[in-house]
Amino acid sequence: MTDKLNTTISIDAMKFTRGDRTIYESISLDVKKGNITAIMGPSGIGKTTLLKLIGGQLYPDNGTVEFLGENIHQVSRHRLYELRRKMSMLFQSGALFTNISVFDNVAFPLREHTKLDEDIIRTIVMLKLEAVGLRGAHDLMPSELSGGMARRAALARAIALDPELIMYDEPFAGQDPISMGVLVKLIKSLNKALDLTSIVVTHDVTEVLSIADYVYILANKRIIGEGTPQQIQNSDSALVKQFLQGKADGPVPFHFPATGLEESLMGAK
Amino acid sequence: MIQMLQKLGRNTISTFSAVGAASIMLFGAIFAAPRLKNIGLTVHQMYVVGVQSLLIIMVSGLFIGMVMALQGYTILVNYGAEGSLGPMVALSILRELGPVVTALLFAGRAGSALTAEIGLMKATEQLSSLEMMAVDPLRRVISPRFWAGVISMPMLAIIFSAVGILGGHLVGVDWLGVDAGSYWSIMQATVDWNEDVINGIIKAIVFALVVVWIALYKGYSCIPTSEGISKATTETVVFSSLAILGLDFILTAVMFGIN
């Protein structure tokens, strides 16, 4: 049984459907405090959806999601907002506010939730930007940043309030090899230095296996494999092997469900 | 037959749930009273939706006043009644054209911009990220824009009316030679403060509420894709315009219809 004290997120038998499509049949997973937990899976499998369910932005059809022992979908709206101050999310697009500068973006959560002096805010913002290598870009507007830089600026904003949990949505997509290496290290060192718990959603197998403490692999609407990176790499499961080795043929379908190719090419309806 | 019934049922349900969702949003926007530090945001939005609409409002007001005077003069002069040009211009602008045309222009100029802005914020996950930062988008994004619109649009309508009356003066008095004294004095004698000025302002406030509500809801609930945002923007202008004209009839009937 899971140890409540050391578990930041606990998902139990969660089912989620969107319209007629079932995204998850029944998912159970635990995120241990202080760990970097990776959630991997092919694209379109609903990894971002999972993060939104954890953040309380979407509601599951069945099952529970607990954050620090509280059911995130049953607490009051007020309490939900309190809990969200302890979590933070790095969106795939960065989701910076386009009408204010990088500096103001990072300062935003500080100005919203604290009563710190501008001097202190300036110091904190500069330190956070230094950590992601963008101190020199503090007075640029988000539209002047490349996609990778925008994501790093968003990371600075995500850690501005020193959250307990940080969720990374595809942090490595679209990064050049240098910033990728820096980001991988950054996630690891932030996790340690700030005593964070991290969830990394990604399909970059090698990068994430090098830093994760525990890995879940999602496919076919459920969890097909879990374990430490070593256990995952040594797994006998055909599903897990297919994913790690990147083969199109295997138990995980590469094709979106469809009628036969011959049938659709011949114009049959 | 059954399919038609199903469709009817589905449409009815989705209409009602949209109205419900829009009402919840309106409620949230009104009662998420702007906190002290959000007053700056509201003022900034007043600049964006109000001050930046000033030019189009003033130019339109000027031309509509000028056209009213020109049209009115050619008819009134046949009866030797061109002295009544002042009240004619003033009453038609204060009661009808001021609030209605301002609201229509406001829907096109500011309403569409609000919808597109909020739609794009949704598409780029900015609203989502606000929520994840424990900042309520209703309070932070919707409410300042709502109040800014509701405060600015009646002011724009007042400015429109004032400029329109000056435009009437420009054409009627300066060009066509109507006596300036009668233009102003008969206007003063005829226009009633409550009946005409206040009713016009009430109209403007009602239109402002409706336009801003539609614009914000359409942006907030749009499908976050390029087609979705373009559709929502179009709908904002179309629905607002229809709502303005429909409500104008009802308000006119209530205010001036039955004596």
Interface residues (C-beta under 8 A of the other chain):
Chain A: K52 G55 Q57 Y81 E82 R84 R85 M87 S88 M89 F91 Q92 S93 A95 L96 F97 T98 F108 P109 E112 H113 A154
Chain B: T124 E125 Q126 S128 S129 E131 M132 M133 A134 V135 D136 R140
